[in-house]
Amino acid sequence: MIALLFSGAFALTFTLLMTPLFVRLFKRIEWGQFIREDGPQTHHTKRGTPTMGGIVVVLGASLGYVFGHLVAQEPFTLSGLLVLGVFAGLALVGFVDDYSKVRNQRSLGLGGWAKVAGQVIVGTAFALVAINFPDEDGITPATTMVSGVRDIDWLDFAVFGSIGAMILFTLWVNLIVVATSNAVNVADGLDGLATGASILSIVGYIVIAFWQFNQSCSNAGLDEAVAYKCYEVRDSLDLAIVAAAIAASLIGFLWWNTSPAQIFMGDTGSLAIGGALAALAILTHTQLLLVLMGGLFLIVTGSVILQRAYFKITKGKRIFLMSPLHHHFELKGWAEVTIVVRFWLIGGLFVAVGVGLFYLEWISR
């Protein structure tokens, strides 16, 4: 518990105090946001705003995680390091994308397939490590089973043999990682929108992971009356710690990222956050629950898919004035802050339902 508190406190303090320094640095080296001409006209005033703020978030969360463990003298765990690995790995992919935009002064960075290739490399490395390296109890960070609020026994890739299970699990993990990281990236279109929504989702995972720790099958003090519904989740407390570090880092960053934003997180931040959410869902064995925990991101991404599909089917007609969905409401005249706050409320409701279903499953067993 001490590690969780100190990790969060350090991460929040770091991003809250250090972000202005990075703003000045990024302005000096001209890492400014490029705005697409066909977007909402109100966005043109944001041209040149420092981007790649995800660097600050990743640094704050990583240093906070390390600081909390050093203060509490707690050992680092493979599960916690895996989350940070995906977090930092996808931040690197996003950084390459952001840097190419800044260098070439255009709104398009890496090509779509190049970005996916980077995400797949990170996702594959994560999958291969997560399914191997068991602890002294023989438990690996992830299992070959598809999970809802816990592993689903009858959806186990192991029925296809060890090699088949490894291949299918890796494909499944990559689907989750690529989809989630891109979904957060799509939602990062208004000041503070993706940052605030991500905080809510990751806080939800702090609650889930900490509950799994309290009800862990390895907890010798677990009441016999509830021991039969315990969780076999490895390093659940450390998952709560790393989630707390990321959420706190985002809270400190949001102070400077909210409207009018003094810095944007860029793809560096949005891809990293999406990867962290995916990793937390996989390692807490709540993969399908991610649909609710990241419900807002699903809606926003779904609006883009619907728009493109309808445009092609009807040969030029559109459902929304512009996609993603938040730009549609901008063009309808909604104030940016109004859209952001209302979308946060929607995201928060999804997270509340997700955590509620997680707990409901436990009390109903």
N, C-alpha and C positions, 0 to 999 in steps of 0.2 A: 504493500500500500504506500510506503514511503517513496519507493522508486516511482510509482505512478504520479504522486503529487509533485515531486521534484522535477520529473521529466516534463510535466505539463507546465510548471512554473517557469522553468528555464526557457522552454521553447517559446512561450508567450512573451516573456521579457525580451528575448533575443529579437524576435520579429518586430515587436512593438518599438523597440529602441533603435534597431539597426536598419530598418527599412528606409528611413530618410537618408541615411548615408549611401545606401545602394541607389536610391533615386538620383542623388547628385552624381554618383559615379556613372550610372547609365546615361545620364544626360551629357556628361562630359565626353563619353566615348560614342555618343549618338546612337544608342540602342533604343530608338523611338518606334512607336507603333505606326504601321502603314495602314491607312483606311481605304477600303475599296470604294470606288466611285459610285457604284450602283446601290450602296447601302443607304440607310436613313440619313438624311441631310444633317441631322443633329450630331451625328458621329464625326463630322469633319473637324469639329473643334477639338477632338481628341487626338488628331494627328500629331505625332511627335511625343506623346506621353510615353515615358519609359516602360518597356516591356521586359519579359523574361524574369518577372518577379518571383516565378516559381523557384529560382535559385535560392532566394531568401527563405522561402518556406521549407525547402528540402534541407538546407543548412540548419535552420532552427529546429526542425523535428529531429534530425539526426543527432545534433549536438545535445538536444534535450534528452533524448533516449540514453545516450552515453552518460550524461551527467547524472541522471536519476539512478542508474545502475552503480556508478562509482560512489555516490553518496550513501546509497542503501547497501553497498557491498553485495549486490545481487549479481549472479553470473549471467552473462548474455546467453540467450537461447537461439537455437536454429530457427524457430518459428518467427521470433521477432526480427532476426536478421534477414529472413526471407522477405518479410513485408518491406523492410527498408531497402532490400536489394531491388525489388520490383519498383518501388517508389523512386529510387535514384536512377535505375536503368531506363525507365520511361521518361524521366526528367531529361536524361541525356538525348533521347530520341527527339523530345520536344525542343530541346535547345538547338539541335541541328536544324530543325524546321524553322524555329524563330530566327536564328542567325542568318539563314538563307534569305528570309523575307527582308530583314534589315539590310543585309549586304546588297541585295538586288533591288531594293525599294519597290516591292510588289506585295500584294496580299496573299500570294500563293508561295509556299515554301517548298518542302519536299513533295514529290509526286505522291499520289495516293498509295500506290503499291510500295513505294520506297518506305513510306511511314509504316505501313502494315508489316513490311519485312522487319523493320526495327522492333516493332511490338511483338512479333512472333519470336524473334531471337530471345528477347527478354522473357516472354511467356514460356518458351520451351525450356530455358535454363531453370526457371522457377519450378516447372512441373517435374523435371527430372530430379531435382534436389528434394522437393517436397514429398515425393513418393518413396524416397530412399532414406538412408541414414536413421534407422530406428534408435530410440533411446534404450536405457537399461530395461525398460518394461516391454520393449519390442514395438513401441508405438511410433509411427512416422508422422511428420507434420500434417500430411494429407492422406486420404485413403482413395482407393479406386472406385468408391461408391459415389453416385450422385446424391446430393443432400438437399433437404428442404430446410427444416429447422434442426435436423440432425441427419445422420446418414440413413439412406433408404436401402434396406437390405436387399430388396429384389431388383435394385438398379445398380448392379455391381459389374464393372468392366472386367473383373477377374474371371468371369465365366468364359472369356475368350482366351484364357491362358495368360501367362506372365507377359509375353511379348505383346500380345494383342491388347492386354489391359494397359500396358505402358503407352502404346500408340494411341489408343482411344482416349485415355486420360489426358495425354498431352494435347490432343486435338480439342478436347472439352475445355481444358484450362485456357488454351489460346483463344477459343471462342469467347470465354468470359472476359479475359484480359483485354482483348482487342475491342470487344463491344463496349465494355464499361469505360475504358480510357477514351474511346472516341465519343461516347455519349457525354461525358463530362466536358470534353473539348467543344462539342457542339453547343452546350449550354453556356459556355463562357463568352457571352456576347454583350452583356451589360455590366456596368460597374457593380462589382460585389455579388453578382447573381450566382455564379458557380461557386465562389468562395463560401458564401453563407449557406447555400444548399449542401455543400460538401461537409461543412462543420456539423450540420444536423445529422447527416448520414453516418459520419464517423463517430459522433457521440453515441449514436444508436449501437454501434459495434463495441464501444467501451462498455455499455450496459450488458450486452450479450456476452462478451468475453469474460467480464467480471462475474456474472452469474454462473457461467460455466465453470469458473475457477472455484466458486463457493460450493457448487454441486458436482465437483469432479469425482470420478470414480476412484481416483488415487487419494482422495481426502479421507484420512483415517478417522476423522471425527464426524464423518457424515452420519446423520441419523438413519438407523436401520429402516425406519418407516418409508424413507424416500430414496434409499440407496439403489433400489432397482431401476430408477429412472435417472441415474447419474449420467454425466457426459464424459466420453472418452476422447477428449480434445487435448492435444499435447500443448503444453506451455500456454495455457489459456490466460494466466495472469500477465505474462509478458506480452501477449497480444493486446490486452487492455492497456498496458503501459505504452506500447508503440502507437496505439490508436490515440491515446491521450496526448502524446507528444505531437502527433500530426494535427489533431484538432486544435490544440493550444497554439501551435505555430500559425495555423490559419486564422485564428481569432486575432492574434496580434497583427497579422498581415491585413486583415479586413479593415482595421482602423484606417489604413492608408489606401485601401482598394475600393472602399465604398464611395458613392457618388458625392462630389466629383472625384474620380479616381486620380491619385497622384502616381500610381504605378499599376500596370496590368500583370497578371501572372503569366500570360502567354501560354503557348502549347507546353512550355517547360513545366508549368504548374498543373495545367488541366490534365495532361496525359499522366503525370505522376500521381495525382490524386485519384484518377480513375483506376490506375494500376493498384494503388494501395487499397481501395475499396474492394477490388476483385480479389486481391490476396487475402484480405480479412474475411471475405465471404467463404473462400475456399478453405482456409485454415481453421475457421470456426465451424466448419461443416454446415454452412447455411447458404449454399450456392443459389438455390432457387428463391430464397427469401430476398436475395439481392434485387429482385424485380420490384419489391416494395421499398427496400431500404434506399434504393436509388430511383424511386418512382418518378420523380420530376425529370430526371435525365432521360428516362425512357419516353416520357411524353414529348419532350422537346425533340429528341432524335426521331421519334415516330412522326412528328409533324414534317420533318425534312423528307422522310421516306414517302409519306403520303403525297406530299407536294410534287415530288419528282415522278412518282408513278402516275398520278392523275394528269400531270403535264404531258407525259408521253402517250398515255391512253387517249386523251382528248385532243392531242395535237395542238397544245399551246394554252389550254385553259388552266386556271389555278384555283386551288381551294382557299389558300391564304394569300393576303396581299404580298407577303414575303415570308420565307422560312429562314431560320427556325422560328418557332411560334412567338417568341418574345419580340421579334422584329415586326410581326403582324400587328401586335397591339401598339407598338410604337407608331406605325403608319396610320393606325386608327386614332391617334392623338393622345394615347395614354402617356402620362409622365413616366420617365425612366424609373424614378424611385418607386412609384406606385406599382409598376410591373414587377420590380425586383422584390418588394415586400410581399406582394400577393403570391408570387412564385415561391418565395421562402415558406409562406404559410402552407401552400400545397405540398411542398417537399416535406415539411415538418409533419403534416398529417399522414403522409405515406410512411414516414419513419415510425410514427407512433403506432400505426396499424401493424407494421412489421414487427416491432418489439412486442406489441400486444399479442400477436399470433405466436411468437416464440414462447412467451410466458404461458399463454393459454394451453399450448401443447404440453408443457411441463405439468401444469396443475390438473390436466384432464387425463393424464396417463394412469 
